[in-house]
Amino acid sequence: MDDMIKVFVIDRDEKRHMLDAPTDMNMNMMELCKSYELPVEGTCGGMAMCASCHMYVQSSHDISERSEDEEDMLDEAFFVEDNSRLGCQIKLTSDLDGLEVKLAPIGE
Protein backbone atom coordinates (compact mmCIF):
# COMPACT_ATOMS: atom_id res chain seq x y z
CA MET A 1 0.00 0.00 0.00
CA ASP A 2 1.39 3.36 -1.02
CA ASP A 3 -0.48 5.13 1.77
CA MET A 4 1.42 3.41 4.61
CA ILE A 5 4.87 4.16 5.98
CA LYS A 6 6.92 2.73 8.84
CA VAL A 7 8.02 4.95 11.70
CA PHE A 8 9.98 4.05 14.80
CA VAL A 9 9.30 5.28 18.32
CA ILE A 10 11.67 4.78 21.23
CA ASP A 11 9.65 4.88 24.44
CA ARG A 12 10.82 6.15 27.83
CA ASP A 13 12.05 2.64 28.73
CA GLU A 14 14.31 2.67 25.64
CA LYS A 15 12.13 0.08 23.86
CA ARG A 16 11.97 0.63 20.08
CA HIS A 17 8.56 0.21 18.45
CA MET A 18 7.99 -0.12 14.69
CA LEU A 19 4.64 1.43 13.78
CA ASP A 20 2.65 1.28 10.57
CA ALA A 21 1.50 4.82 9.83
CA PRO A 22 -1.19 5.82 7.32
CA THR A 23 -0.40 8.86 5.22
CA ASP A 24 -3.90 9.28 3.81
CA MET A 25 -5.70 10.15 7.06
CA ASN A 26 -4.12 13.53 7.93
CA MET A 27 -2.69 12.05 11.15
CA ASN A 28 0.23 13.34 13.17
CA MET A 29 2.80 11.57 15.35
CA MET A 30 0.89 12.27 18.57
CA GLU A 31 -2.24 10.62 17.20
CA LEU A 32 -0.27 7.68 15.85
CA CYS A 33 1.44 7.09 19.20
CA LYS A 34 -1.88 7.28 21.01
CA SER A 35 -3.44 4.79 18.57
CA TYR A 36 -0.68 2.32 19.50
CA GLU A 37 -1.24 3.10 23.20
CA LEU A 38 2.23 4.55 23.68
CA PRO A 39 2.52 6.98 26.62
CA VAL A 40 1.81 10.23 24.77
CA GLU A 41 -0.98 12.33 26.20
CA GLY A 42 -1.80 15.06 23.74
CA THR A 43 -3.72 16.91 26.44
CA CYS A 44 -4.63 19.84 24.18
CA GLY A 45 -5.84 17.62 21.36
CA GLY A 46 -3.07 18.55 18.95
CA MET A 47 -3.35 22.34 19.03
CA ALA A 48 0.30 22.99 20.11
CA MET A 49 -1.04 24.36 23.40
CA CYS A 50 0.74 21.91 25.70
CA ALA A 51 3.92 19.86 25.53
CA SER A 52 2.56 16.45 26.54
CA CYS A 53 3.53 15.02 23.12
CA HIS A 54 7.13 16.32 23.26
CA MET A 55 9.52 14.05 21.39
CA TYR A 56 12.98 14.11 19.87
CA VAL A 57 13.49 13.52 16.15
CA GLN A 58 16.35 11.02 15.98
CA SER A 59 16.52 10.53 12.19
CA SER A 60 17.65 13.04 9.59
CA HIS A 61 14.26 13.48 7.90
CA ASP A 62 13.37 16.90 6.58
CA ILE A 63 10.47 17.99 8.77
CA SER A 64 8.68 21.30 8.43
CA GLU A 65 10.01 24.17 10.52
CA ARG A 66 8.57 24.77 13.97
CA SER A 67 5.66 27.17 14.00
CA GLU A 68 5.65 30.13 16.37
CA ASP A 69 3.08 28.34 18.56
CA GLU A 70 5.27 25.24 18.72
CA GLU A 71 8.33 27.34 19.60
CA ASP A 72 6.36 29.06 22.38
CA MET A 73 5.28 25.71 23.87
CA LEU A 74 8.76 24.23 23.69
CA ASP A 75 10.09 27.34 25.47
CA GLU A 76 7.97 26.23 28.45
CA ALA A 77 8.70 22.49 28.23
CA PHE A 78 11.23 20.46 30.19
CA PHE A 79 14.26 18.71 28.67
CA VAL A 80 14.15 20.62 25.36
CA GLU A 81 16.89 19.79 22.86
CA ASP A 82 17.72 21.07 19.37
CA ASN A 83 15.79 18.13 17.89
CA SER A 84 12.71 18.64 20.11
CA ARG A 85 9.32 18.70 18.42
CA LEU A 86 5.71 18.41 19.45
CA GLY A 87 4.36 15.19 18.02
CA CYS A 88 1.09 16.89 17.13
CA GLN A 89 2.99 19.13 14.72
CA ILE A 90 4.64 16.29 12.78
CA LYS A 91 2.17 15.41 10.03
CA LEU A 92 2.53 11.89 8.66
CA THR A 93 3.48 12.10 4.99
CA SER A 94 5.09 9.63 2.62
CA ASP A 95 8.46 11.40 2.83
CA LEU A 96 8.67 10.50 6.54
CA ASP A 97 9.02 6.77 5.86
CA GLY A 98 11.60 5.46 8.35
CA LEU A 99 11.23 8.42 10.72
CA GLU A 100 12.61 7.70 14.18
CA VAL A 101 11.60 9.66 17.28
CA LYS A 102 12.21 9.24 20.98
CA LEU A 103 9.62 10.23 23.59
CA ALA A 104 10.90 13.01 25.83
CA PRO A 105 10.99 12.45 29.59
CA ILE A 106 8.04 13.76 31.53
CA GLY A 107 8.91 16.99 33.35
CA GLU A 108 7.78 17.70 36.87
Rosetta constraint file for C-alpha pairs under 8 A:
AtomPair CA 3 CA 22 HARMONIC 5.64 0.50
AtomPair CA 3 CA 23 HARMONIC 5.08 0.50
AtomPair CA 3 CA 24 HARMONIC 5.75 0.50
AtomPair CA 3 CA 94 HARMONIC 7.21 0.50
AtomPair CA 4 CA 20 HARMONIC 6.45 0.50
AtomPair CA 4 CA 21 HARMONIC 5.40 0.50
AtomPair CA 4 CA 22 HARMONIC 4.47 0.50
AtomPair CA 4 CA 23 HARMONIC 5.77 0.50
AtomPair CA 4 CA 24 HARMONIC 7.97 0.50
AtomPair CA 4 CA 94 HARMONIC 7.49 0.50
AtomPair CA 5 CA 20 HARMONIC 5.87 0.50
AtomPair CA 5 CA 21 HARMONIC 5.16 0.50
AtomPair CA 5 CA 22 HARMONIC 6.42 0.50
AtomPair CA 5 CA 23 HARMONIC 7.10 0.50
AtomPair CA 5 CA 94 HARMONIC 6.42 0.50
AtomPair CA 5 CA 96 HARMONIC 7.41 0.50
AtomPair CA 5 CA 97 HARMONIC 4.90 0.50
AtomPair CA 5 CA 98 HARMONIC 7.26 0.50
AtomPair CA 6 CA 18 HARMONIC 6.60 0.50
AtomPair CA 6 CA 19 HARMONIC 5.59 0.50
AtomPair CA 6 CA 20 HARMONIC 4.84 0.50
AtomPair CA 6 CA 21 HARMONIC 5.89 0.50
AtomPair CA 6 CA 97 HARMONIC 5.43 0.50
AtomPair CA 6 CA 98 HARMONIC 5.44 0.50
AtomPair CA 6 CA 99 HARMONIC 7.38 0.50
AtomPair CA 7 CA 18 HARMONIC 5.88 0.50
AtomPair CA 7 CA 19 HARMONIC 5.30 0.50
AtomPair CA 7 CA 20 HARMONIC 6.60 0.50
AtomPair CA 7 CA 21 HARMONIC 6.78 0.50
AtomPair CA 7 CA 96 HARMONIC 7.61 0.50
AtomPair CA 7 CA 97 HARMONIC 6.20 0.50
AtomPair CA 7 CA 98 HARMONIC 4.94 0.50
AtomPair CA 7 CA 99 HARMONIC 4.83 0.50
AtomPair CA 7 CA 100 HARMONIC 5.90 0.50
AtomPair CA 8 CA 16 HARMONIC 6.61 0.50
AtomPair CA 8 CA 17 HARMONIC 5.48 0.50
AtomPair CA 8 CA 18 HARMONIC 4.62 0.50
AtomPair CA 8 CA 19 HARMONIC 6.03 0.50
AtomPair CA 8 CA 98 HARMONIC 6.80 0.50
AtomPair CA 8 CA 99 HARMONIC 6.11 0.50
AtomPair CA 8 CA 100 HARMONIC 4.54 0.50
AtomPair CA 8 CA 101 HARMONIC 6.34 0.50
AtomPair CA 9 CA 16 HARMONIC 5.64 0.50
AtomPair CA 9 CA 17 HARMONIC 5.12 0.50
AtomPair CA 9 CA 18 HARMONIC 6.63 0.50
AtomPair CA 9 CA 19 HARMONIC 7.56 0.50
AtomPair CA 9 CA 100 HARMONIC 5.82 0.50
AtomPair CA 9 CA 101 HARMONIC 5.05 0.50
AtomPair CA 9 CA 102 HARMONIC 5.58 0.50
AtomPair CA 9 CA 103 HARMONIC 7.24 0.50
AtomPair CA 10 CA 14 HARMONIC 5.55 0.50
AtomPair CA 10 CA 15 HARMONIC 5.40 0.50
AtomPair CA 10 CA 16 HARMONIC 4.32 0.50
AtomPair CA 10 CA 17 HARMONIC 6.18 0.50
AtomPair CA 10 CA 100 HARMONIC 7.69 0.50
AtomPair CA 10 CA 101 HARMONIC 6.28 0.50
AtomPair CA 10 CA 102 HARMONIC 4.50 0.50
AtomPair CA 10 CA 103 HARMONIC 6.28 0.50
AtomPair CA 11 CA 15 HARMONIC 5.44 0.50
AtomPair CA 11 CA 16 HARMONIC 6.52 0.50
AtomPair CA 11 CA 17 HARMONIC 7.67 0.50
AtomPair CA 11 CA 38 HARMONIC 7.47 0.50
AtomPair CA 11 CA 39 HARMONIC 7.75 0.50
AtomPair CA 11 CA 102 HARMONIC 6.12 0.50
AtomPair CA 11 CA 103 HARMONIC 5.41 0.50
AtomPair CA 12 CA 102 HARMONIC 7.64 0.50
AtomPair CA 12 CA 103 HARMONIC 6.00 0.50
AtomPair CA 12 CA 104 HARMONIC 7.14 0.50
AtomPair CA 12 CA 105 HARMONIC 6.54 0.50
AtomPair CA 19 CA 36 HARMONIC 7.86 0.50
AtomPair CA 21 CA 32 HARMONIC 6.90 0.50
AtomPair CA 21 CA 92 HARMONIC 7.24 0.50
AtomPair CA 22 CA 27 HARMONIC 7.46 0.50
AtomPair CA 22 CA 92 HARMONIC 7.24 0.50
AtomPair CA 23 CA 27 HARMONIC 7.11 0.50
AtomPair CA 23 CA 92 HARMONIC 5.43 0.50
AtomPair CA 23 CA 93 HARMONIC 5.06 0.50
AtomPair CA 23 CA 94 HARMONIC 6.12 0.50
AtomPair CA 24 CA 93 HARMONIC 7.99 0.50
AtomPair CA 26 CA 91 HARMONIC 6.90 0.50
AtomPair CA 26 CA 92 HARMONIC 6.89 0.50
AtomPair CA 27 CA 31 HARMONIC 6.22 0.50
AtomPair CA 27 CA 32 HARMONIC 6.85 0.50
AtomPair CA 27 CA 91 HARMONIC 6.02 0.50
AtomPair CA 27 CA 92 HARMONIC 5.78 0.50
AtomPair CA 28 CA 32 HARMONIC 6.28 0.50
AtomPair CA 28 CA 87 HARMONIC 6.64 0.50
AtomPair CA 28 CA 88 HARMONIC 5.40 0.50
AtomPair CA 28 CA 89 HARMONIC 6.60 0.50
AtomPair CA 28 CA 90 HARMONIC 5.32 0.50
AtomPair CA 28 CA 91 HARMONIC 4.23 0.50
AtomPair CA 28 CA 92 HARMONIC 5.26 0.50
AtomPair CA 29 CA 33 HARMONIC 6.06 0.50
AtomPair CA 29 CA 87 HARMONIC 4.76 0.50
AtomPair CA 29 CA 88 HARMONIC 5.88 0.50
AtomPair CA 29 CA 89 HARMONIC 7.59 0.50
AtomPair CA 29 CA 90 HARMONIC 5.68 0.50
AtomPair CA 29 CA 91 HARMONIC 6.59 0.50
AtomPair CA 29 CA 92 HARMONIC 6.70 0.50
AtomPair CA 30 CA 34 HARMONIC 6.21 0.50
AtomPair CA 30 CA 40 HARMONIC 6.60 0.50
AtomPair CA 30 CA 41 HARMONIC 7.86 0.50
AtomPair CA 30 CA 42 HARMONIC 6.46 0.50
AtomPair CA 30 CA 46 HARMONIC 7.43 0.50
AtomPair CA 30 CA 53 HARMONIC 5.94 0.50
AtomPair CA 30 CA 86 HARMONIC 7.86 0.50
AtomPair CA 30 CA 87 HARMONIC 4.56 0.50
AtomPair CA 30 CA 88 HARMONIC 4.84 0.50
AtomPair CA 30 CA 90 HARMONIC 7.98 0.50
AtomPair CA 31 CA 35 HARMONIC 6.11 0.50
AtomPair CA 31 CA 42 HARMONIC 7.92 0.50
AtomPair CA 31 CA 88 HARMONIC 7.10 0.50
AtomPair CA 32 CA 36 HARMONIC 6.49 0.50
AtomPair CA 33 CA 37 HARMONIC 6.26 0.50
AtomPair CA 33 CA 38 HARMONIC 5.21 0.50
AtomPair CA 33 CA 39 HARMONIC 7.50 0.50
AtomPair CA 33 CA 40 HARMONIC 6.40 0.50
AtomPair CA 34 CA 38 HARMONIC 5.61 0.50
AtomPair CA 34 CA 39 HARMONIC 7.14 0.50
AtomPair CA 34 CA 40 HARMONIC 6.04 0.50
AtomPair CA 34 CA 41 HARMONIC 7.30 0.50
AtomPair CA 40 CA 52 HARMONIC 6.51 0.50
AtomPair CA 40 CA 53 HARMONIC 5.36 0.50
AtomPair CA 40 CA 103 HARMONIC 7.90 0.50
AtomPair CA 41 CA 52 HARMONIC 5.45 0.50
AtomPair CA 41 CA 53 HARMONIC 6.09 0.50
AtomPair CA 42 CA 46 HARMONIC 6.06 0.50
AtomPair CA 42 CA 50 HARMONIC 7.56 0.50
AtomPair CA 42 CA 51 HARMONIC 7.68 0.50
AtomPair CA 42 CA 52 HARMONIC 5.36 0.50
AtomPair CA 42 CA 53 HARMONIC 5.36 0.50
AtomPair CA 42 CA 88 HARMONIC 7.44 0.50
AtomPair CA 43 CA 50 HARMONIC 6.74 0.50
AtomPair CA 43 CA 52 HARMONIC 6.29 0.50
AtomPair CA 44 CA 48 HARMONIC 7.13 0.50
AtomPair CA 44 CA 49 HARMONIC 5.83 0.50
AtomPair CA 44 CA 50 HARMONIC 5.95 0.50
AtomPair CA 46 CA 88 HARMONIC 4.83 0.50
AtomPair CA 46 CA 89 HARMONIC 7.41 0.50
AtomPair CA 47 CA 88 HARMONIC 7.27 0.50
AtomPair CA 48 CA 69 HARMONIC 6.23 0.50
AtomPair CA 48 CA 70 HARMONIC 5.63 0.50
AtomPair CA 48 CA 73 HARMONIC 6.81 0.50
AtomPair CA 48 CA 86 HARMONIC 7.13 0.50
AtomPair CA 48 CA 88 HARMONIC 6.83 0.50
AtomPair CA 48 CA 89 HARMONIC 7.15 0.50
AtomPair CA 49 CA 69 HARMONIC 7.50 0.50
AtomPair CA 49 CA 70 HARMONIC 7.90 0.50
AtomPair CA 49 CA 73 HARMONIC 6.48 0.50
AtomPair CA 50 CA 73 HARMONIC 6.20 0.50
AtomPair CA 51 CA 73 HARMONIC 6.23 0.50
AtomPair CA 51 CA 74 HARMONIC 6.77 0.50
AtomPair CA 51 CA 77 HARMONIC 6.08 0.50
AtomPair CA 51 CA 86 HARMONIC 6.50 0.50
AtomPair CA 52 CA 86 HARMONIC 8.00 0.50
AtomPair CA 52 CA 106 HARMONIC 7.88 0.50
AtomPair CA 53 CA 86 HARMONIC 5.45 0.50
AtomPair CA 53 CA 87 HARMONIC 5.17 0.50
AtomPair CA 53 CA 88 HARMONIC 6.73 0.50
AtomPair CA 53 CA 103 HARMONIC 7.77 0.50
AtomPair CA 54 CA 84 HARMONIC 6.82 0.50
AtomPair CA 54 CA 85 HARMONIC 5.82 0.50
AtomPair CA 54 CA 86 HARMONIC 4.57 0.50
AtomPair CA 54 CA 87 HARMONIC 6.03 0.50
AtomPair CA 54 CA 103 HARMONIC 6.59 0.50
AtomPair CA 54 CA 104 HARMONIC 5.64 0.50
AtomPair CA 55 CA 84 HARMONIC 5.74 0.50
AtomPair CA 55 CA 85 HARMONIC 5.52 0.50
AtomPair CA 55 CA 86 HARMONIC 6.10 0.50
AtomPair CA 55 CA 87 HARMONIC 6.26 0.50
AtomPair CA 55 CA 101 HARMONIC 6.37 0.50
AtomPair CA 55 CA 102 HARMONIC 5.53 0.50
AtomPair CA 55 CA 103 HARMONIC 4.41 0.50
AtomPair CA 55 CA 104 HARMONIC 4.76 0.50
AtomPair CA 56 CA 81 HARMONIC 7.52 0.50
AtomPair CA 56 CA 83 HARMONIC 5.28 0.50
AtomPair CA 56 CA 84 HARMONIC 4.55 0.50
AtomPair CA 56 CA 85 HARMONIC 6.05 0.50
AtomPair CA 56 CA 101 HARMONIC 5.34 0.50
AtomPair CA 56 CA 102 HARMONIC 5.06 0.50
AtomPair CA 56 CA 103 HARMONIC 6.34 0.50
AtomPair CA 56 CA 104 HARMONIC 6.40 0.50
AtomPair CA 57 CA 83 HARMONIC 5.43 0.50
AtomPair CA 57 CA 84 HARMONIC 6.52 0.50
AtomPair CA 57 CA 85 HARMONIC 7.03 0.50
AtomPair CA 57 CA 99 HARMONIC 7.78 0.50
AtomPair CA 57 CA 100 HARMONIC 6.20 0.50
AtomPair CA 57 CA 101 HARMONIC 4.45 0.50
AtomPair CA 57 CA 102 HARMONIC 6.58 0.50
AtomPair CA 58 CA 83 HARMONIC 7.38 0.50
AtomPair CA 58 CA 99 HARMONIC 7.78 0.50
AtomPair CA 58 CA 100 HARMONIC 5.31 0.50
AtomPair CA 58 CA 101 HARMONIC 5.11 0.50
AtomPair CA 58 CA 102 HARMONIC 6.74 0.50
AtomPair CA 59 CA 99 HARMONIC 5.88 0.50
AtomPair CA 59 CA 100 HARMONIC 5.21 0.50
AtomPair CA 59 CA 101 HARMONIC 7.13 0.50
AtomPair CA 60 CA 99 HARMONIC 7.98 0.50
AtomPair CA 61 CA 95 HARMONIC 7.98 0.50
AtomPair CA 61 CA 96 HARMONIC 6.48 0.50
AtomPair CA 61 CA 99 HARMONIC 6.54 0.50
AtomPair CA 62 CA 96 HARMONIC 7.94 0.50
AtomPair CA 63 CA 90 HARMONIC 7.28 0.50
AtomPair CA 64 CA 90 HARMONIC 7.76 0.50
AtomPair CA 66 CA 70 HARMONIC 5.81 0.50
AtomPair CA 66 CA 71 HARMONIC 6.20 0.50
AtomPair CA 66 CA 85 HARMONIC 7.57 0.50
AtomPair CA 66 CA 89 HARMONIC 7.97 0.50
AtomPair CA 67 CA 71 HARMONIC 6.21 0.50
AtomPair CA 68 CA 72 HARMONIC 6.14 0.50
AtomPair CA 69 CA 73 HARMONIC 6.33 0.50
AtomPair CA 70 CA 74 HARMONIC 6.16 0.50
AtomPair CA 70 CA 85 HARMONIC 7.70 0.50
AtomPair CA 70 CA 86 HARMONIC 6.88 0.50
AtomPair CA 70 CA 89 HARMONIC 7.65 0.50
AtomPair CA 71 CA 75 HARMONIC 6.13 0.50
AtomPair CA 72 CA 76 HARMONIC 6.89 0.50
AtomPair CA 73 CA 77 HARMONIC 6.41 0.50
AtomPair CA 74 CA 78 HARMONIC 7.91 0.50
AtomPair CA 74 CA 80 HARMONIC 6.70 0.50
AtomPair CA 74 CA 84 HARMONIC 7.72 0.50
AtomPair CA 74 CA 85 HARMONIC 7.66 0.50
AtomPair CA 74 CA 86 HARMONIC 7.81 0.50
AtomPair CA 75 CA 80 HARMONIC 7.85 0.50
AtomPair CA 77 CA 107 HARMONIC 7.52 0.50
AtomPair CA 78 CA 106 HARMONIC 7.53 0.50
AtomPair CA 78 CA 107 HARMONIC 5.23 0.50
AtomPair CA 79 CA 104 HARMONIC 7.21 0.50
AtomPair CA 79 CA 105 HARMONIC 7.13 0.50
AtomPair CA 79 CA 107 HARMONIC 7.32 0.50
AtomPair CA 80 CA 84 HARMONIC 5.79 0.50
AtomPair CA 85 CA 89 HARMONIC 7.35 0.50
AtomPair CA 85 CA 90 HARMONIC 7.72 0.50
AtomPair CA 86 CA 90 HARMONIC 7.09 0.50
AtomPair CA 92 CA 96 HARMONIC 6.64 0.50
AtomPair CA 93 CA 97 HARMONIC 7.75 0.50
